[in-house]
Structures are given as C-alpha cells and as structure tokens.
Amino acid sequence: SKGNTIVENGWISIYKPYFTINQSILPEFSRCEFVKVDKIAATQDFTKPTPRYNQASLLDKMDIESIGTKSTRAEIINLLIKRKYIIEDKNEIVPTELGFTIVNTMKNYVSEIVSTKLTKLLESRIEKIEEGDLNLNDVRDYLKKSLEGPLNKIKKNECAIGDELKNILSLGEDRIAIGKCPKCLDGKMIMIKSSKSNRRYLVCSQYRVTGCNAISSVPQTGFIKKSNNVCSCGWPTIIIMYPRRKLWRICVNRTCPQNKYNKINSHHDLNTSI
C-alpha cells in the first residue's frame, strides 16, 4: 500500500476545517503487527522515453548546444521543415525518413559534420571576432584546417554516400520507399499524397512504367517509418509513430490478419522490428 501518515498535526489542528489531503492516509501501525492482505496485484511497466521536442524545447536545446543565434535558430528549424528533414505533428517535432537517412549516412562516413562540436567552435570564434579578441583571417585559416579532414572524407566516400542518398532523394520529398512491391516484384511501394483529397497512399513506383496497380491505403495520422521487414503475406510492414510515442507496426496489406497483433509495447520491440 502507498500513502502518508500524519506524525504531528501542527498547524493542521487549527486549519483543519479548511484542510483536505488529496493523498491516501495510512492507518497507524505498530512494530511486528500483522495485517490482513486483501489482494496482491503485480503490474508491468515499461521505461517511458523522454518526450519529443516541440518548437520551444528545441530552441532551448539549440541554445544549450550553441547552435545558431537567437535571431537564426527559429529560421534553422523552419528550414529543416521546408526541406522535409523534420515535420510538426500535433506540436511535436518528428524526424522524417529523409532526415534519418541523411543523418545516419553522414554519421557513418563523416561524423564531424553532424556533431555540435564544429558548430560550437564556429559560433565561439565568431563571437570573439565581434568582441575584437580574434582576427578574422586567423579564424578563417583555423576553420579551413578544421574542415579539411571532414571534406576529404566526403570526397573519399562520395560514391558510397551518393549511393545511400540517391534512392530516397530520387523519390522526391513526399515519395518515400517503404519496401518491395509484392505484385510486380520490380518496383517499390512508395508513399504519395493525393493533391485532390490530401490523403496519403502507397503505390508501386512502376505504375507509370508497367502499369502495376499495387496500391494500399495507410493511416492518415502519425509519422510513418519503414521497418525493413516483410509480412508473411508478402507485403512490407511499416511503423506508425503517434504523439506520446505510441507505436504500431502494421502490414500495409490492410486485410492481413497479422494486423490484429500490431501494437509495439516498447522501444526495444521497435528496435528489433526495424
């Protein structure tokens, strides 16, 4: 049982007519006293992840990490949204598949580019130039040397980086490949949004080439992330991420019986499914 016990009334004895306790008050017990057990309840809880950033909390985080200035931080966020690296879903900032791909690719080949250390270095040097503590030419030469290593890595791995990015970039901002088409086996199921109904669907990327008519509707709310898995029915599966981190894994074949068991209870399940 969980509750409180009042050890000494103190000011409560005077203020009692106007005082209420919202928590449960436990009865008095003496040492070694036996009590009757009414019921035993076992509960299972999962670790709750930290909430997603919103505009305000992301601005605070950028301030802490010295990313941008007061006048440019909001503009940086708007630019990320414009480029489809992130989206706003019910006041939450959610990374898109395009954003995930670019960040993960750069982490694999040139992690310095996506680190905040380089940004902090640049911002601190600019501030010292404004204060007259550093010379512009000296800072410029220093930054050239700092960027020489990362730029050489990009040059060395440009073909590999290009191969990882070209698939998702060639599909366009709103056309993210989910998986292989189960009908023609040549195309990929891509997400498109109807300009008339503003609803999103999955269609085969070969529908204009070979006329493949594979199509599937998807939930109209939540952020869609591909799972890289194929259902037993042959259609690809996706992860739907809703506000408050509610996660669902579904087969895009809406008649598939496996969709009865599609809830993901934890981020461990999410990682293993992806």
C-alpha positions, 0 to 999 in steps of 0.5 A: 500500500502507498500513502502518508501518515500524519506524525504531528498535526501542527498547524493542521489542528487549527486549519483543519476545517479548511484542510483536505489531503488529496493523498491516501492516509495510512492507518497507524501501525505498530512494530511486528503487527500483522495485517490482513492482505486483501489482494496482491496485484503485480503490474508491468511497466515499461521505461517511458522515453523522454518526450519529443521536442516541440518548437520551444524545447528545441530552441532551448536545446539549440541554445544549450548546444550553441547552435545558431543565434537567437535571431537564426535558430527559429529560421534553422528549424523552419528550414529543416521543415521546408526541406522535409528533414523534420515535420510538426505533428500535433506540436511535436517535432518528428524526424522524417525518413529523409532526415534519418537517412541523411543523418545516419549516412553522414554519421557513418562516413563523416561524423564531424559534420553532424556533431555540435562540436564544429558548430560550437567552435564556429559560433565561439570564434565568431563571437570573439571576432565581434568582441575584437579578441580574434582576427578574422583571417586567423579564424578563417585559416583555423576553420579551413584546417578544421574542415579539411579532414571532414571534406576529404572524407566526403570526397573519399566516400562520395560514391558510397554516400551518393549511393545511400542518398540517391534512392530516397532523394530520387523519390522526391520529398513526399515519395518515400520507399517503404519496401518491395512491391509484392505484385510486380516484384520490380518496383517499390511501394512508395508513399504519395499524397493525393493533391485532390483529397490530401490523403496519403497512399502507397503505390508501386513506383512502376505504375507509370512504367508497367502499369502495376496497380499495387496500391494500399491505403495507410493511416492518415495520422502519425509519422510513418517509418519503414521497418525493413521487414516483410509480412508473411503475406508478402507485403512490407510492414511499416511503423506508425509513430503517434504523439506520446510515442505510441507505436504500431507496426502494421502490414500495409496489406490492410486485410492481413490478419497479422494486423490484429497483433500490431501494437509495439509495447516498447522501444526495444520491440521497435528496435528489433522490428526495424 
